[in-house]
Amino acid sequence: MNLLFWTCKHLIKKSRPASSLGVMHIKKTNKKRLALFLCFTLLMSHMHSAQAGVFDPLLKIILPFYKSDEDNKHPTTQDTHSDIAEDDEPVQLADDGNDEYYEPNAADLPSVLFDDTLLADNSELMLGAPDLYALLSAEFSADRGDVETALAIYKAESFKENATAVFERALSLSIEYDTPAESLAFAAAWQAKNPDHTPAWFYVTHLALKARDYNQAVQMLAMILEYDSKADLSLIFGSIFPNNPVDQRELFYALQNIDSINASVAVLRAGLLMRLDEYDASLLYINDALKAEPKNLAFINLKLDILSAANRTDDLWKFLHAKRRLLPKETSLYLYEIRHFINMGNLKDAWQLLLTAHKNTQDPDVILLSGLVGIDIGEYQKAVELLTPLTKNTDFASQAHYYLGIANERLGDLARARYHYERVKNDDFVLDARTKVVGFYLLDNNVSAAMSTLVRLRDEYEIYAADSYILQAEIHLRQGDIQSARDILMTANRQYPDNDRLLFTSYRLLEDDLDDTEKRLIINHLLSLDKHNPNYQLASAKLALIQNPNDEQALATAQSISTIRADDPLYDKDLQLEALIVLSENALVKGDYKTIINLLQAPYDVSLDLDAGILLLRAYQGLGDDDTVQRLLTELQNKYNLNQDSEAPTSTDTQSY
């Protein structure tokens, strides 16, 4: 009995989630409820047919209201299982001491279930209630990955009496693991034997559409619409819309056989015609659907899509504005036009419409977007007014604090900005927010508070631990404390030895303080972690060229990275400029000043990059072009606040928080 109780618990705990199907889907959150229902229902159905008292210990645990035959002082009854004739001997289930799970004999299952296809006209109804042990065995098989066995058992048991829940479990597994045609065959067979089970009509229709058996789908649709001409079929059509134009046209022609004014069917026809670029005909059908359901947002959005695809812009806005007057509190009807304004760069009109939407809907999404647009157009105080109430909404508080931090920062109220940044909890924003807090503390020369903020960041959000270590190391380097920077990065890399981003950033921060042996050791390890990373390849090439300016392989690597096309997924404009600088430094060693100018003049004119500018200065100095040298020097002094007598710093020295 302990084994049986454990198997029920295991079934409830481990049963696979059911797949969704149309309007009658079994939600994942209900899988335990389904398993529990199966156990309880079948236990009750066997209560009077099993050997006397065999389930008493289990039933007393899971059914508090249950009283055994002995408790009721009734005599032991004979097994009356419906599969056994009245004058047959009852089956005695003796305990053989074997705890192996029940494996049904294939002879007990209808042969049709083992065929490649299962048709509705050749299935045999299996009398009697579903067998509990068989269902437990099926669930154990599914849990162990033996889905074929689980499906065979579930399908067989589903054809017994009062087995709707078993059918739904079988169908959910079939949809997940069988082909659409196999799932359709099973569902159609079950529906044919259970013609009064209305949900099965929807199942079969959905699966027929999914399997592209449009004739059967239309037959089932006609049956549904005869039963209820106004049935909502939208979920039947969901996620099975054909992508192939041939299938789309075939389905449309099949739907012509349905003589119905059902709105969902009209919408399906409209959607098919829109994808076939037949916009005028599509509009006729969607207009019919909107006459029946003028406030249906799905229908409204489809008409907007059709008008947009047909480039009927004036009609689109006229229709949208009319529907917005009809549904003044519907957020999506505002957001449609707001997104259009934003995409067109028309933030002023987007801002005004957002204020109207906020007034009419009080929707938090609208409020948040209003705050963002307000910040973008410089309406900082109004953005603060809009966003402040959102800090009391648990779903939006973190984002509201983040954007309030930005608004107050731009208003110059750094204390208030820090207050909001410190309250950001959202994973997507917390790193940037805490980095801002660190920056504010550093502005006040409060280094200890900045360090504490970074320690707290990695304690609360381990995913950002590497970032916090890197920021701490940067602070130590700015203070000239190279050893502390080394120590903190060493600690970080020991804790996260496979984090190549952390290791590479550590390398870049300490590059000037590492000897060539240390550099090569680190670079080789980085390449072992990701040999195709162009950043690591360029670092390796740079080191090789320092050691040997004529290293052809290193030159080829740098040249290849410098010419990565903009449409290449590996393209990175900063990395490309860095590769050009590596090549230019190599040319400088060789005294090839013209090559430096050819490589860097165009990128420098765009970015005024400091390292590129310094290399160009040296190239023009080498060529004796004093006028260009003076012009470049003036540009660099103005941009980077350099003193004429001081040595030009590297770009690393210009970084700020």
Buried (B, 14 or more C-beta within 10 A) or exposed (E): BEEBBEBBBBBBEBBBBBBBBBBBBBEEEBBBEBBBBBBBBBBBBBBEBBBBEBBBEBBBEBBEEBEBBEEEEEEEEBBEBEEBEEEEEBEEEEEEEEEEBBEBEEEEBBEBBEEEEBEBEEBEEBEBBBBBBBBBBBBBBBBEEEBEBBBBBBBBBBBBEEBBBBBBBBBBBBBBBBEBBBBBBBBBBBBBBBEEEBBBBBBBBBBBBBBBBBEBBBBBBBBBBEEEEEBEBBBBBEEBBBEEEEBBBBBBEBBEEBEBBBBBBBBBBBBBBBBBEBBEBBBEBBBBBBEBBEEBEEBBBBBBBBBBEBEBEEBBBEBBEEBBEEBBEBBBBBBBBBEBBBEEEEBEBBBEBBBBBBEBBEBBBBBBBBBBBBBEEEBBEBBBBBBBEBBEEEEBBBBBBBBBBBBBBEBEBBEBBBBBBBBBBEEEBBBBBBBBBBBBBBEEEBBEBBBEBBEBBBEEBEEBBBBBBBBBBBBBBBEEBBEBBBEBBBEBBEEBEEBBBBBBBBBEBBBEEBEEEEBBEBBEBBBEBBEEBBBBBBBBBBBBBBEEBEBEEBBEBBBBBBEBEEEEEEEBEEBBBBBBBBBBBBBBEEEBBEBBBBBBBEBBEEEBBBBBBBBBBBBBBBBEBEEBBEEBBEBBBEEBEBEEEEEBBEBBEEEEB
